[in-house]
Structure formats: C-alpha cells, structure tokens
Amino acid sequence: MRRMLFVPAIVFALMPAAVIVNVPAAPVLNASAAPAYCNVNPTFNVAQVIWVDGYGSGQVTRLCARVSGRRYVLQKGPYAGHVGRYGVARPGAKREGDGKTPYGAYPMRGGFGVYPNPGLRSSWLVTGSRDVWVDDSRSSLYNTRQRTPVNGRWVHAEALRVAPAYRYAQVIGYNERRTPGRGSAIFLHVDQGRGTAGCVSLP
C-alpha cells in the first residue's frame, strides 16, 4: 500500500508512493470509464499514486503507476470508497472534529491494524487494547500514537484496535507539525459504507 491519494480537495503521498484526493465538479457516475492515464502531476518523485475523486462523502479511487517522466498509467481500480462525512475541507481549512478530509499532498507513513501486516513495505503495528491516537488539541502529545494509561497526558484519544475500520490502516502524514486544532488521526483504512470522520476509506 505504498502509494499516494489525490482529491481535488486533498492529496496524500506515500514514499515512494503517493495519495491524491480530488473533488470533481459533479458526482462520478461511470467509474468504469476511467482513462488509461491518470490526470495527476505531483511535485514529488513517487512511483505510485492513489488518486481519489471525491464528491460529498463518496469517492472513486484509482491506483496509478509512473511510466515515464510525470505520466502515470492506471494500474488498478476504480474502487468506490469514502472521504469525510462532510466532504473535503478547503485548502488550509481543516479543523479538528469537522468531519472533513484535509486537502493537500501528504506522505504515507507506517501501517497498523487488528491483523498482521498484509504486505506493506513499511513499519506495521498490530494494535492492542492500549493503543490510541491522541486527538486532544491541548495535549503536548496531540496527533501522535500513544498507549494508555492516560496519567493526565490527554483528555481524549481515539482507540486503534477497532474493527472493521482498522483491521488494516495506514497513517497519512497530515499535520505532522502537530499544530493544535488543525486535525489529527487522518488514516487510509477499511471502508464501512459511509463517510468517515476525516479519513479516506477503501473497500
């Protein structure tokens, strides 16, 4: 799953792959009519791109591979999935708890899940009941993975041993400076048939 997502309102990047999340002007009605080449032009050097066209909370995802220069050819997909339940945030407008997926291009980081690594060539954590992701903007540990007990270090955090969403998941490198209130816990994870809290989900 080393790749990148693209949304007209969001772009995520995996090293050496990338994710681009894009928001079209209208719903994607015929996903099977995907072009042979992907309309993406990331500014970084990555071998693969996950291209996500989102409309509302829905999206269509394609896996694209670089063939020459900056050109990418469709490799797999399209697949139907979801972005934030309230769509994609405008550039720079993502806020904690707004139910929107951030716009932009971001690196893909390590993976985690209830199950063992399915083949991701990156770090992988099999989660336990104590593993959480801190989403408390006032905590010095904001937007990081931690383990309980809390010991006063944060007020709230998201449990990571959750199925089916986190059977398999990968961290999208959003807000890595951990700016308070700008959003946290943005992942690529298993789709549940509805909009997410801000992540990108795939079946």
N, C-alpha and C positions, 0 to 999 in steps of 0.2 A: 504494500500500500504506500510505497514511496512515490508521492506524486503531488500535484497541486490543484486547488479548486478555483474556479473563476465564476463570479456572479457579477452582472452589470452593476451590482452594488457591492460586491465582495470578491476578493482574490486571496487564496491561501496558497502557500508554496511549501513543497517538500524538498529537502535537499537529499539527493539530486533531483527530486521531482517537485511538482508544484500543484497548487489548487487554485482555481479561479472560479469565483461565484459571480454570475451575471444576471441582471434583471432585465428581461426584454420588455418592449412596449406593450405587448399583448401576451395572453396565455399561449404556451406551446401546445398546439393541438395535435400535431402529427410528428411525434418524436422519431418515428421510423424513417423520416425523410432527411436524416442528418447528412450533411455534406461529407465528402471524402476527406476534406481538410478542415481542421478546427480553426475558427476565427479568433485566435489568441496570439498575443505578441508580448509576452512577459519581458521585463527588462533584465532578468537574471538568467543565468545559464543553467537550465534544468533539462533532464532527459524526458520526463513525462509531465503531463498536465492533467489535472482533473478539472474539467470545465463544467460549471453548474449554471444553467439558465433557470433563474427563479422568477416566479410571478405569484404575488401573495405569499402564502406559506409553502406553496408547492414548487418543485423544481425538477428539471431533467438534467441528468449528469452523464458526461461522456469522458472516457479515458483517452487521452491523446498522447502520441509519442512523437518526439522530434525526428524528422527525417533528413533535413538539410537546412543549414542556416537557422532562421527563426520559424521555419514552417513545421507545423505539427499535423500529423495524419491521424484520423480516427482509428483507435485501436480496439476499444470495447465500448459497449453501450449503444443507445442511450438507456439509462435506468431512471425510473421515477423515484423521487425521494422528497425530502422537505428541508426548508430553512426555518428561520424563526417564525413563530405563530403570527407575528405581526409584520412579517416580511423582512426586508433588508434595510438597515439604517443608512441614512445619507452619509457620505464621506465625513469622518470625524465626529459623527453624531451618536455613535453607540454609547449607551449608558447602562450601568448595572441594573438588571431586573426589568429591562424594557421589552423583553421578548423578541428582540430583533437580532438578526445575524449581522456582524460587522462587515462593512465594505472595505475592500483592500486586498493586498497581496501579502501573504504571511508564510513563514516556513512551517513545515510539518515537523513535529518533534517525536518523542517516544510514544510507544503504544501501551495500552493497559487493557485489562479485561477480566471477566469472571473465568474465562477459559484460557488455555495456554496460547502462546504466540502462533498465529496461523501461517506465519511465513514472512512477517515484516522484517526487513533487514535494518533493524534499529533496536534500541532498548525496549524491553517489554516487561511490564509488571503484572503478575497475576494478583489481583486485588483481594484483600481480606476485609473483614468487617470493620477494621480500624482505619482503613484508608479513606481519606476525604480530600476535597479540593476547597480551599478557603475562599469564600465569596463575600466575606465581611470587609467592606472598604476601609474600615477604621483599624483593621488589624495590620501589624507590620508584616504578616505572612500572606497578605492579600494576593490572590491569583497564583498560589503555589499548592503543590500536593503535600499533605501532612498526614500524621497519624494521631488518633486520639490516644490518651485522654486530652481534653482541651486545656486544662490547667490555666484557664483565664486568657489563653492566647488569641481567641476569636469568639465571636458571639454566634455565628452560624457558618456552616460549611456544607458542601454537597457530598453525600455518600457516593463512593465509586464502585462499590460491589453491588451493582444494580442490574438486574436482567429484566427484559431482553436488551434494553438500550446499550448497556455497557458490557455485553458479552464480549464484544470486540470494539475497541475505540482507539483513536489516535489524537494526541494533543495538537491543536492548531496554534502556532506561535503568535497569538494575538495579545496585545498589551503586555509584552514581556518586560517593559519598564515598570509594570505594576502601578500605573497611575490610578489613585483611588477614584472609584466611581465610573471608570471608563469601560468596565466589563471584564468578566473573568470566566474561567471554565468553558472555553469555546473548544469543542471537540468535533471530530468526524466520528460518527457512531452508527449503530444499527437503527434502521428506520422502524417507527412504531405506528405508521399510518396516519400521522398528524403532524402539525407544525411543532417545532422544538422551542426550547427556552432561549435559543440563540445559536445553537449548534447547526451543523449540516449533517443530515442523516441519509444513509443509503440502505437499500434492501439487502 
